Amino acid sequence: YTMSVDVLKQNIYSLLSHKVNVVAFLHNWWEQKQAGELDGSSGTSHGSTCGRRPLLYESSPSPGPPYVCYVTLPGGSCFGNYKVCESQAEAQRDAARVALMNTMVNELPCRLINSQFITQTLQQAVSTEDADDPSTSIGSYNLLLQSYVGRTMLEFQEMMTVFQLLHWNGTLKALRERRCSRQSVISYYSQRGLDECMRSSMALDWLGREQRSPGILGMELQAARRELLLARRRGVELRFHKEKTEILSLAMSQAYVYHTAEVFDDPPPSTSKEDHLPLNTLYSQHTDEQMVSSPSATQQNHCHTSGKHWPSSSL
């Protein structure tokens, strides 16, 4: 099954030759898809996250070739150019080609989440004996899958990216230690999504780790950039890798600001971190405090096992 989908993607990529205006094609595809969802004519329209957000193209800064371009779809999925490109325009076209390839494959009936897919996925993950218990890792994963029945794997991956980042950043572990139930965490972050406050919060966490263990931020950023490069060359969805890289880059820029201030012996205007840390202008701590103190987060079944990890969301 995996091989057949991969072969199909390669065939579609080859068919979308340079004679096809893939940038316009991709734009028209999503414009019609969004119009169909608003009219209720799309089979997977319920609960769609696409809304009216446009396609977003981003070119990585580069003094010369090879050039790199990313395109983010209305739902949040991100793709980049697959091949080595000698111009920014070529990189944009190839990124659009990869995104269109994945978009077309995602519309196939076999990419819809249904009961059969859920059963097979759980069997491949671990034993299904705890799948009906939402207080376990596999039970939580089952709960997430059940909430996306009738929708596509790409839509599910867009939502799971948030939880991947929370796991990578150590936020899920911290919430377990605070005895927040998995149900409350899933409910909260499924509705919230990924925003600037969450990115800034994670950047602050990594800045703190760098201050405690100098050098760890650079190592993590180097690894994240390599993971992003390898994933882009495979033509797969990139948002998790791209978000990681951008969060770490933001933290690194702030670490550089602190280092520069120390070199020139600039005295801090206040001993309060909130007063002199630029990232705090973007980050509100009320979000975390409200969720931790919420009755739904403390009175429900708690997750007692900190050694379990969230199942992989690679579909």
N, C-alpha and C positions, 0 to 999 in steps of 0.2 A: 504493500500500500504506500509506504513512504517513498520507495523508489519510483512508483508510478506517478506520484504527485510531482516529484523532483524532475522526472523526465518531461512531464507535461509543462512544467514551468520553463524548462530549457527550450522546448519547442515553441512556446508562445513568445519567449524572448527573441528567438531567431526570426519568427514571423514578423515581429515588430521592427522591420528594417528601417534604415535611415530614410526611406521614401515615405514613411508614415510620420505625420506630425504628432509625435507621442505626447508632447506637452499639451497641445490643444485637445487631443483625444482623451487624455486623463482628466482634463478640466471639464469637458463635456460629459464624460461618464459620471463624475460626481455631481455635476449640476443636475443631470437627469435623475440620478439616484435620490438626491435630496428632494427634488420636486415630487418624485413618486412617493417618498415617505410622508411628505406633508399632505399629499392627496390620499394617503392610506392605501396606495396601490402596491406597495412593496410587501413581499411576503415576510420580511424580517423587520418591519417598521416599528413594532412595539418596543418601547424602551430604548430606541436608538440614541446614540450619543453624538451623532453627526451634527445635528442642528444646522446652522447656517454658516459655520466656520469655513473659511476658504482654504485652499491648498497653500502651503507655506514652503517656499524654497529658501534654503540657506547655503551659501557658499563658504567653505572654510578659507580663512585668510591664507594666501600663498603668493610668494613673489614670482612664481613661475610654475610651469607644469611639473608633475601631473596635478590636475585640479580635482577637487572633491566637492560634491554638492549633495545636499540632503533635501528630501521633500517629505513634509509631514501632512498626512491625510486628515480630513475633517474629524475623524474619530480619535486621532492622536497617534496612529501608527506611523512609523518613520522608516524610510528607505533611502539608500544612497546609491551612487553610481557604482556599477559592477566592474567596469573595465577601466584601464588607464586612459585618461582623457587629456588631450593637449590644449584644450581651451575650456573656459568656464561654460560657454554655451553647449559644448559637447557633453560636459559633465552634467549639466541640467537635463539635457535630453536623455542621457543614459539613466539618471536617477528616476526620471518620469517613466522610462521604459520598465525598470525594475518594479516600480510601484504599480504600474498598470498590469504587469504580469501577475503580481501577487493579488491584486484586486480582482482580476478576472477569475483566477483559480479559487479565490475565496467565495465566489458566487455559486460554485458547484454544489449540488445537493449533498455530496459526501463531506462537505466542510461545515454542515449544520450540526449543532450540538443536539443530540437526541438521547433517549434512554439507552440505546445500544452503545453509542459512543461513550457515554458515562460509565457503563458497566465495564467496557473494555479498558478504558483509561484507568479506572480504579484497580482492576486486576493487574495491570502492568506496573502500577505504582507500588502497592504493597498488598497485603492480605486485606480483604474487604470486611473482616469480622467487626471492625470498629467504624465502618463507613456510615452507619446510621446514628452514631454518637457525635453530635456537633462539638463536643468538648475535646475531641481528639483531632490531630492534624489531618488525618485522612477524612474524618467526618466533616471538618471545616471545608476541605477541598471539595468534597461531595456537595456540600451546601452551596458553594459558589457555582459549581457546574449546574446544579439544579436550577439556580436562579437565571441561568443563561440558556435554558432549553428553548429551541426555536431560533436562536441567534447563531452567528457564525463564530468560527474559531478565532478570526482576527479581532472581532469585537471582545471576545473573552480575553485574548492576550492583552488588549489595550487596558482592560481593567486590572489584570494580574500584574502589569508592570508596576503599579503602585505598591503592591504587596511584595514584589521582588525587591524594590528599592528599600522598603521598610525593613525587610529581612537583612539585606546587605548592610544597611546603616546601623543595625542593632536595635532599631526601635521596637520591633516585635518582641525581642528578648526582654527589653526594659519593661514593656507593658505586661509581659508574663510575670516578671518579678514583682510588679505592682498589683498582681492578682486581678488583672483585667480579663474578663472572659473573652474567649475567641469570638463568640457571637457578637458582643458589643464592638469589638475591634473591626470585624468584618462589616458590620452595619455602618459604622461611622466612616471608615475609609472608602467603602464602596460608593457612598453618597458624596463624599468630599472631592475625590479625585486628586490630581496632582496640580499644585499651584505654586506661585512664587514663595509663599510663606513656608510651604513644606520644603522646597529646595533650599531656602535660606537656613531653615532649621537644621537640615542635614549638613550644610556647609559649616555651620557653627559647630556641630558635633565633631567634624573632621578637623576643624581648626583647633579645637580643644585637644584632640588626640595628638596633633602635631606639636602642640606646646608641651604635652607630657612626654612624648616620644619623638624628638626631632628626627626628621627623615622619613617617617612613615607615610606622610602625605605625598611626597614625591614618588615613592615606590608604588603606592596605590594608583596614582595618576598615570604613571608609566604603564602599569598593567592594564588599566582601563582603556587607555588609548590603543594598546595592542589588541585587546579583545574587540574593540570597535572596528579596527581595521580588518581583522580576520572575519568578523561577522559581515561586514560590508562586502567583502570579496566572495562571500557565499550567497549573496543576494537575499538575505533573510531580513526579518523585521529588526530594527535597530534601536528602538526607543530606550529600552533599558540601558544598553551600553552607552548611548549618547547622553542620557540624563546623568548617568554616573560620571562620565567624563566632564560634563559641564558643572556639576556640583563640586567635584574635586578641584576643577580649575578656579571656580569662585573662591573656594577655601584657600587655594594656593595664592591667589591675588591678595587676599586679606593677610595671609602670613607674610607676604613680601612687604606689605604696608607696615606691619608691626616690626619687621626686621629693620626696615629703613628708619623707622622712628627711633629704634634703639641705637642705631649707628650714630645718628645725629644728636643723641641724648635729649630728645624732646620729652619733657616731663608730661605725663598724662594729666589732663585737666581735672580728673576725678578718679577715685578708686573704684567707682561703680562701673562694671563692664557694660551696662546698658548705656552709659553716657558716652563712651568712647569707641564702641564697636560698631562700625558702619552697618554691618549686616542686621543689627537689631532694629533698624528702621523698617525692615521688611518683615520681621518675624514677631508674631504676637504669641506670648506664652499662654494666653487665655484658652486657646484651643486645647492644648494638652491638659491643662488643669481642669477644664470643664469635663473632658472625657474621663479622666481618672477619677474625679469625684462624683461622676454620674451614677445614680442608683443602678442603672442598667448595667454599668460596668463593674459594679462591686457586689451586687446581690445575685447575679446569675451564677451558673456553674463556672468555677475558676479552672484555669489550666494549670495543673500542678506539676507537669513534667516539662522541664526546661530543656531537656536534651533532644527533644524531637524537633525536626525541621519541617518547614512548609514544603509540600511536594513541588517538584519542578513544574513550571507552567509552559515549558516548551512543547508546542503542539505539532 
